[in-house]
Amino acid sequence: MVDVQGAATVLVRDLLQLKKGETVLVYGDPGADAGVVRATVDAVEARGGVPLEVWYRIKGPPGTEPPAPMAEAMRKADVLVEFARTYLITTRAFQRAMDGGTRHLCLTGMDGDMMTRCIGNVSLPALKRFGVPLQRMTARAQEIRVTSPGGTDLTFQVGKRPIILDTGECVIPGRDCYLGGQISWAAVERTIEGSLVLDGTVWPPDPLAPLRESVRLELSKGRIVSIGGGEAAKILRDWIEHFRDRKMYNVAHFCFGFNPGASISGKILEDERAFGVFVTGFGSQMASFKGGFTLAKSHIDGVTMKPSVRFDGEALEKDGSFVHPKLAPLQERLRTEHPET
């Protein structure tokens, strides 16, 4: 078992594969863990990199543009490691940084406990052995159906959209990368139909992470057409409406989570990688998904627990466990294999 500093070393050495002399912008806000930021800065220095530690407060939801000096620093850095809770990945400043060749690793809201469980003590080879076949199987699927004990019954098509595998590795210039243990994609919007029940977490807004009661969404042609439930549903409905932006009702992406160290904690970065969950994003759709929607005023992620998933009628997952014969043995190895020290 590693500590926070050991996990930061894994981050810089194995995920960033940092080269001597590279500049690394490490960004935090009041929702970030100062110990994690400091450990990462120390690990960058120990590896021969040049860290720039930046703290500031964004007055607004995720998607709010940063001030010009921050945007310029993002564009000129070799690597951006984002620990801020108010993430920048759906901003124009972020896209300009990607266009300029900055590597970006989003670890929004990560604390020390999450860093050790979800990075330091996860076997990267086992994560990749599981993620690659899951990615390929998803890419080959024609129609996907997702159900859940909570009442989800949703169908959609993948088409020729890219299936993005997040292992946590961040080595390609101009590539946005995320905590390992997830694949994500934008479904063909006009084919997204059915009921979606969110019963794990929703964020933002803050009161819904994690959920104490479920929220039921009706989706048609890739958009939310109704939001039902109790007080949680009202909070979500009011949050979306206050933006006065029709694009906030768009389904931006879907994901499968499979990080063996992750659980539902109320921190969206971890929640959407909890093992076996199904994730839906709404609002801003990033260009990397190559979908039919665009950026909105903000972005929301919601988690469905214990999903059952069928690819063209064949069972992939049942009640949150991957049962396909190609994945079941890899799932067990991922959950039990320890990283090399």
Secondary structure, DSSP 8 states (H G I E B T S, - for coil): ---HHHHHHHIIIIIS---TT-EEEEEE-TTS-HHHHHHHHHHHHHTT-EEEEEE----SSTT----HHHHHHHHH-SEEEE--SS--TTSHHHHHHHHTT-EEEE-TT--HHHHIIIIITS-HHHHHHHHHHHHHHHHH-SEEEEE-TTS-EEEEE-TT---EEE-S---STT-EEE-SSEEEE---GGG-EEEEEE-S-EESSGGGSS-SS-EEEEEETTEEEEEEESHHHHHHHHHHHHT--GGGGBEEEEEEE-BTT----S-HHHHTTBTT-EEEEEE---GGG--S----S-EEEEEESS-EEEETTEEEEETTEE-STTTHHHHHHHHH-----
